[in-house]
Amino acid sequence: MPNVRRPNGADARMPPHLPQRAGLTQEGSPPGMIELVRTNDLVLIGFLESLLEGEGIPVLVADAHMGALEGSIGAFQRRLLVPEDWARQARRLVTEAGLAAELRDG
């Protein structure tokens, strides 16, 4: 598919019948945010959120409310996002906590 912008501003890689949500990247993350972890494990998400916030790192848990739509069966993974400026420090903390295997590539 050519890399062009549609008249409505949507990215050409998005299907034409699905409007691109304003302010989100192709991956569905807010601009300037890096995805550290993607998991169904709510305990892990809670632990990492607490760990990072305890060190003053801003954290966003994306897709946290999908449980209301899925019936809380864990079908949709939650994503832990941090600002790009904090990503290196956040990755270091997760690694020091012994959870490096949970980190997304990048």
C-alpha positions as CSV (number, residue, x, y, z in Angstrom):
1,M,0.0,0.0,0.0
2,P,1.5,3.4,-0.9
3,N,2.5,5.6,2.0
4,V,0.1,8.5,1.4
5,R,-2.4,10.4,3.6
6,R,-6.1,10.2,2.9
7,P,-8.1,13.4,2.5
8,N,-9.5,12.9,6.0
9,G,-6.0,12.7,7.5
10,A,-6.1,9.0,8.2
11,D,-2.9,7.0,7.6
12,A,-3.0,5.0,4.3
13,R,-2.1,1.8,6.1
14,M,-5.4,1.9,8.1
15,P,-8.4,0.3,6.4
16,P,-10.5,3.0,4.8
17,H,-13.7,2.0,6.7
18,L,-11.9,2.3,10.1
19,P,-11.2,5.9,11.0
20,Q,-7.8,6.5,12.7
21,R,-8.4,7.5,16.3
22,A,-7.1,11.0,16.8
23,G,-3.8,11.3,18.7
24,L,-2.8,7.6,18.6
25,T,0.1,5.9,16.7
26,Q,-0.4,3.0,14.3
27,E,0.0,0.6,17.3
28,G,-2.7,2.4,19.2
29,S,-0.5,4.1,21.8
30,P,-0.4,7.8,22.6
31,P,2.4,9.6,20.8
32,G,5.6,9.7,22.9
33,M,4.7,6.6,24.9
34,I,6.6,3.3,24.8
35,E,5.0,0.0,25.5
36,L,7.0,-1.9,28.1
37,V,4.8,-4.9,28.9
38,R,1.8,-6.6,27.3
39,T,0.1,-9.2,29.4
40,N,-3.1,-10.8,30.7
41,D,-1.6,-11.0,34.2
42,L,-3.3,-8.3,36.2
43,V,-1.1,-9.0,39.2
44,L,2.0,-8.4,37.1
45,I,0.5,-5.2,35.7
46,G,-0.4,-3.9,39.2
47,F,3.1,-4.8,40.5
48,L,4.9,-3.0,37.7
49,E,2.6,0.0,37.8
50,S,3.3,0.3,41.6
51,L,7.1,-0.2,41.1
52,L,7.4,2.4,38.4
53,E,5.1,5.0,40.1
54,G,7.1,4.5,43.3
55,E,10.2,5.7,41.5
56,G,8.3,8.7,40.0
57,I,7.9,7.3,36.5
58,P,4.6,8.2,34.8
59,V,2.7,5.1,33.8
60,L,-0.4,4.5,31.6
61,V,-2.1,1.1,31.7
62,A,-3.8,0.9,28.3
63,D,-6.8,-1.3,27.7
64,A,-7.4,-1.6,31.4
65,H,-11.2,-1.3,31.0
66,M,-11.5,-4.0,28.3
67,G,-12.5,-6.4,31.1
68,A,-15.9,-4.8,31.2
69,L,-16.4,-5.7,27.5
70,E,-14.9,-9.2,27.6
71,G,-16.6,-10.3,30.8
72,S,-13.3,-10.3,32.8
73,I,-12.1,-13.6,31.2
74,G,-8.6,-12.2,30.5
75,A,-9.0,-12.4,26.7
76,F,-7.5,-8.9,26.1
77,Q,-4.0,-8.1,27.2
78,R,-3.3,-4.9,29.1
79,R,-0.4,-2.7,28.0
80,L,1.9,-0.8,30.3
81,L,3.2,2.4,28.7
82,V,5.7,4.9,29.8
83,P,6.9,8.2,28.2
84,E,9.9,7.8,25.9
85,D,12.0,9.9,28.1
86,W,11.5,7.5,31.0
87,A,11.7,4.2,29.0
88,R,15.4,3.5,29.7
89,Q,15.0,3.9,33.5
90,A,11.7,2.0,33.5
91,R,13.3,-1.0,31.6
92,R,16.2,-1.0,34.1
93,L,13.8,-1.1,37.1
94,V,11.8,-4.0,35.5
95,T,15.0,-5.9,34.8
96,E,16.3,-5.3,38.4
97,A,13.0,-6.7,39.7
98,G,13.8,-9.9,37.8
99,L,11.1,-9.5,35.2
100,A,13.2,-8.8,32.1
101,A,11.5,-11.6,30.3
102,E,8.2,-9.7,30.4
103,L,9.6,-6.6,28.6
104,R,8.6,-5.9,25.0
105,D,11.4,-5.6,22.4
106,G,12.4,-2.1,21.8
